Amino acid sequence: MPLFAVKAWVVVTIIVIIALVAGLVALSIYGKKLQNRQEESQKQLQAAAQNASFLVIDKKKMKLKDSGLPQLVIDQTPKRFRGQKVPIVKAKIGNQIMSLMCDEKIFEQIPVKKSVKAKVSGIYILEVKGLRTNLETPTGKRSFRSRMQDKLTGMQAKAKAAAEKTDKK
């Protein structure tokens, strides 16, 4: 005889819901800890940042072990991240050519074969400004709908021009 006359599927459903709620609470606590840790490390990077001007030679997304960064940096990163692709910028600072890492957000803004002024913390580029001109911010990836809309407008314009041409004859 069941206790409180509750069917088995109701008990299982309640247990699953309780487990899901507990998982969400644990994830939110863990997420807050990670966010605080990231904010703290960002503050440390900003505190140690220096302004530098350099010539960007090349930029690529490369695996960390193939990037040409010092061996000390590669040894300090966790093994699971060594195979991950990171944005690497090769730049000439003074008379040295160095490999620098940069933030994903500013990787697209960095122009190749141009001089830039940047905020650098160690081997990490935090911010980039154009040395003599403003940097162009690349336009985001266009949606499928907007590309098709542009094609349609172009085709309509061509059809209209062709119709006007045949009307004149």
C-alpha positions as CSV (number, residue, x, y, z in Angstrom):
1,M,0.0,0.0,0.0
2,P,1.6,3.3,-1.1
3,L,2.2,6.0,1.5
4,F,-0.2,9.0,0.9
5,A,-1.7,7.0,-2.0
6,V,0.6,8.7,-4.6
7,K,1.4,6.9,-7.8
8,A,5.0,6.0,-8.7
9,W,5.3,8.3,-11.7
10,V,4.4,11.3,-9.6
11,V,7.1,10.5,-7.1
12,V,9.7,10.1,-9.9
13,T,8.6,13.4,-11.5
14,I,9.0,15.2,-8.2
15,I,12.4,13.7,-7.7
16,V,13.5,14.7,-11.2
17,I,12.2,18.3,-10.7
18,I,14.1,18.6,-7.3
19,A,17.3,17.3,-9.0
20,L,17.0,19.8,-11.8
21,V,16.4,22.7,-9.4
22,A,19.4,21.6,-7.3
23,G,21.5,21.5,-10.5
24,L,20.4,25.0,-11.5
25,V,21.3,26.4,-8.1
26,A,24.7,24.7,-8.2
27,L,25.4,26.1,-11.7
28,S,24.4,29.6,-10.7
29,I,26.7,29.6,-7.7
30,Y,29.6,28.2,-9.8
31,G,28.9,30.8,-12.5
32,K,29.0,33.6,-10.0
33,K,32.4,32.4,-8.7
34,L,33.8,32.1,-12.2
35,Q,32.5,35.6,-13.1
36,N,34.1,37.1,-9.9
37,R,37.4,35.3,-10.8
38,Q,37.3,36.7,-14.3
39,E,36.6,40.3,-13.2
40,E,39.5,40.1,-10.7
41,S,41.9,38.9,-13.4
42,Q,40.7,41.6,-15.7
43,K,41.4,44.2,-13.1
44,Q,44.9,42.8,-12.7
45,L,45.5,42.9,-16.4
46,Q,44.2,46.5,-16.6
47,A,46.5,47.5,-13.7
48,A,49.6,46.1,-15.4
49,A,48.7,47.4,-18.8
50,Q,51.1,49.7,-20.7
51,N,50.7,51.7,-23.9
52,A,52.8,50.6,-26.8
53,S,52.9,51.3,-30.5
54,F,53.9,48.5,-32.9
55,L,53.7,47.3,-36.4
56,V,51.4,44.3,-36.9
57,I,53.0,41.8,-39.2
58,D,50.5,39.0,-39.2
59,K,47.5,37.8,-37.3
60,K,46.1,34.2,-37.1
61,K,44.1,31.9,-34.9
62,M,46.5,29.2,-34.0
63,K,46.8,26.3,-31.6
64,L,48.7,27.5,-28.5
65,K,51.5,25.0,-28.9
66,D,52.1,26.1,-32.5
67,S,51.8,29.8,-31.8
68,G,55.5,30.7,-31.2
69,L,54.8,32.0,-27.7
70,P,57.6,31.4,-25.1
71,Q,57.7,27.9,-23.7
72,L,57.1,29.3,-20.2
73,V,53.7,30.5,-21.3
74,I,52.8,27.2,-22.9
75,D,53.8,25.3,-19.8
76,Q,51.7,27.5,-17.5
77,T,48.5,26.9,-19.4
78,P,46.4,23.8,-18.5
79,K,46.9,20.9,-20.9
80,R,43.3,20.9,-22.0
81,F,43.7,24.4,-23.5
82,R,47.0,23.8,-25.3
83,G,45.3,22.4,-28.4
84,Q,42.7,25.2,-28.5
85,K,43.0,27.9,-31.1
86,V,43.7,31.3,-29.8
87,P,44.1,34.7,-31.6
88,I,47.8,35.4,-32.1
89,V,49.3,38.6,-33.4
90,K,52.9,38.8,-34.7
91,A,54.1,42.3,-34.2
92,K,57.4,44.3,-34.5
93,I,57.9,46.2,-31.2
94,G,61.0,48.3,-31.5
95,N,63.5,46.1,-33.2
96,Q,62.0,42.8,-31.9
97,I,59.4,40.6,-33.5
98,M,57.1,39.1,-30.9
99,S,54.1,36.9,-30.8
100,L,51.3,38.4,-28.7
101,M,47.9,37.0,-27.7
102,C,44.8,39.2,-27.9
103,D,41.2,39.3,-26.9
104,E,38.7,37.7,-29.2
105,K,36.6,40.9,-29.3
106,I,39.5,43.0,-30.7
107,F,41.1,40.4,-33.0
108,E,39.0,41.5,-35.9
109,Q,39.8,45.2,-35.4
110,I,43.6,44.7,-35.6
111,P,44.8,45.7,-39.1
112,V,47.6,43.8,-40.8
113,K,50.7,45.5,-42.0
114,K,49.9,48.8,-40.2
115,S,51.1,50.6,-37.1
116,V,48.8,50.6,-34.1
117,K,48.8,51.9,-30.6
118,A,47.7,49.3,-28.1
119,K,47.3,48.7,-24.4
120,V,49.5,45.6,-23.7
121,S,49.7,43.7,-20.4
122,G,52.7,41.3,-20.7
123,I,52.0,39.4,-24.0
124,Y,48.3,40.1,-24.0
125,I,46.8,42.9,-26.1
126,L,43.8,44.5,-24.3
127,E,42.9,47.4,-26.5
128,V,43.8,48.7,-30.0
129,K,43.7,52.2,-31.5
130,G,44.9,53.3,-34.8
131,L,48.2,55.2,-34.7
132,R,47.4,57.8,-37.4
133,T,43.9,56.9,-38.4
134,N,40.8,55.4,-36.8
135,L,40.4,51.6,-37.1
136,E,37.6,50.3,-39.1
137,T,35.2,48.1,-37.1
138,P,34.3,45.2,-39.3
139,T,30.7,44.7,-40.1
140,G,29.1,41.7,-38.5
141,K,28.2,38.6,-40.4
142,R,25.1,39.4,-42.5
143,S,22.0,37.2,-42.0
144,F,20.7,34.9,-44.7
145,R,17.6,37.0,-45.0
146,S,19.5,40.3,-45.6
147,R,21.7,38.7,-48.3
148,M,18.7,37.3,-50.1
149,Q,16.9,40.7,-49.8
150,D,19.9,42.4,-51.4
151,K,20.0,39.9,-54.2
152,L,16.2,40.4,-54.8
153,T,16.6,44.2,-55.0
154,G,19.5,43.8,-57.4
155,M,17.5,41.5,-59.6
156,Q,14.5,43.8,-59.5
157,A,16.7,46.7,-60.5
158,K,18.2,44.8,-63.4
159,A,14.7,43.6,-64.6
160,K,13.4,47.2,-64.4
161,A,16.4,48.5,-66.4
162,A,15.9,45.8,-69.0
163,A,12.2,46.6,-69.3
164,E,12.9,50.3,-69.8
165,K,15.5,49.4,-72.4
166,T,13.0,47.3,-74.4
167,D,10.3,50.0,-74.0
168,K,12.6,52.6,-75.7
169,K,13.1,50.3,-78.7
